[in-house]
Amino acid sequence: MKQWFALLLFFGLAWGQGYVVQPGDTLERIARLFQVSVPNLMMLNGLIEDPLPVGLEIAIPPSEWDPMNLEVLPLPEAIEEPPAWIFIPPPQAPAEPPKPAQVYQQGLASWYGPRFHGRRTANGERFNKFHMTAAHRTLPFNTRVRVTNLKNGRSVVVRINDRGPYVRGRIIDLSYAAARLLGMHARGVVLVKVEILD
């Protein structure tokens, strides 16, 4: 078998000094096989770097290598695969239980929308009636609160971005979108519970 392989290589070299890249071949391995330098092999074939595509025919520069002398034929060395490193994330600390929402107020809520759409709110951003926002007299801007309609049990989470309401007896003014989700847009004013989330 080795003699047939040597003859095949010999005739391949005699006919055109060519070699067809096999799976697992590298420039260094081919250079060692034919006892030529890697730079010469690269320059002759216009190659830049490994990996070489399987089936590529490359020219072999002339060398002193005798394909009939099987003792000189360098056998490919077994490539030891490095151990696969598996990243095991450290155990996570137990999550803190979410803080229960703090009931802040209970009272009447109203909503505002079309007349104020696009105007500046008290914190400087443009009011958008389709966003989940609300106006409150004292809560800090960007506080998230859960508003629950005490008549039907529906609730929404809104962000405080404005000041109001300025009508006596009302505790919060909701955007049109929040009012629709609470089912209060037709009535206008409903009894709600306000809970601070953060």
DARA-V167519 format. One record per backbone hydrogen bond with DSSP energy under -0.5 kcal/mol. NH is the residue of the N-H (numbers start at 1). CO is the residue of the C=O. E is the energy in kcal/mol with one decimal. If there is no record, write none. Layout:
BEGIN
nh	co	e
NH	CO	E
NH	CO	E
END
This chain:
BEGIN
nh	co	e
5	1	-2.2
6	2	-2.4
7	3	-2.8
8	4	-2.5
9	5	-2.3
10	6	-2.6
11	7	-2.8
12	8	-2.0
13	9	-2.4
14	10	-2.6
15	11	-2.4
16	12	-1.3
17	13	-1.6
18	12	-1.1
19	58	-2.1
21	19	-0.6
21	56	-2.8
25	22	-2.1
30	26	-2.4
31	27	-2.5
32	28	-2.4
33	29	-2.4
34	30	-2.1
35	31	-0.6
35	32	-0.5
36	31	-2.5
41	37	-2.2
42	38	-2.5
43	39	-2.8
44	40	-2.6
45	41	-1.3
46	42	-1.0
47	42	-2.2
52	25	-0.6
55	21	-2.5
56	53	-1.8
58	19	-3.2
58	56	-0.6
60	17	-3.7
67	65	-0.7
69	66	-1.5
70	68	-1.2
72	69	-1.1
73	69	-0.5
74	72	-0.5
80	78	-0.7
81	79	-0.6
87	85	-0.6
88	86	-0.6
89	87	-0.7
102	196	-1.6
103	101	-0.6
104	194	-3.1
105	194	-1.7
107	192	-2.1
108	169	-0.9
109	190	-3.0
110	172	-2.1
112	174	-2.5
116	113	-1.2
117	113	-1.2
117	114	-0.6
118	127	-3.3
119	116	-2.2
121	125	-3.2
123	161	-1.4
124	121	-1.7
127	119	-3.7
131	128	-1.9
133	131	-1.7
134	159	-1.8
135	173	-3.2
136	162	-2.1
142	160	-3.7
143	140	-1.5
145	158	-2.6
146	195	-2.9
147	145	-0.6
147	156	-2.9
148	146	-0.5
148	193	-2.4
149	154	-3.3
150	148	-0.7
150	191	-2.1
153	149	-2.5
156	147	-2.1
158	145	-2.6
158	156	-0.5
159	132	-1.7
160	143	-2.4
161	134	-2.2
161	159	-0.5
162	134	-1.1
170	167	-1.7
171	108	-3.1
172	108	-1.0
173	135	-2.3
174	110	-3.2
174	172	-0.5
175	133	-2.0
176	112	-0.6
177	129	-2.4
179	175	-2.3
180	176	-2.3
181	177	-1.9
182	178	-1.7
183	179	-0.7
183	180	-0.9
184	179	-2.5
185	179	-0.8
188	184	-2.9
190	109	-1.9
192	107	-3.6
193	148	-1.9
194	105	-3.0
195	146	-2.6
195	193	-0.5
196	102	-2.6
197	144	-2.8
198	144	-1.4
END
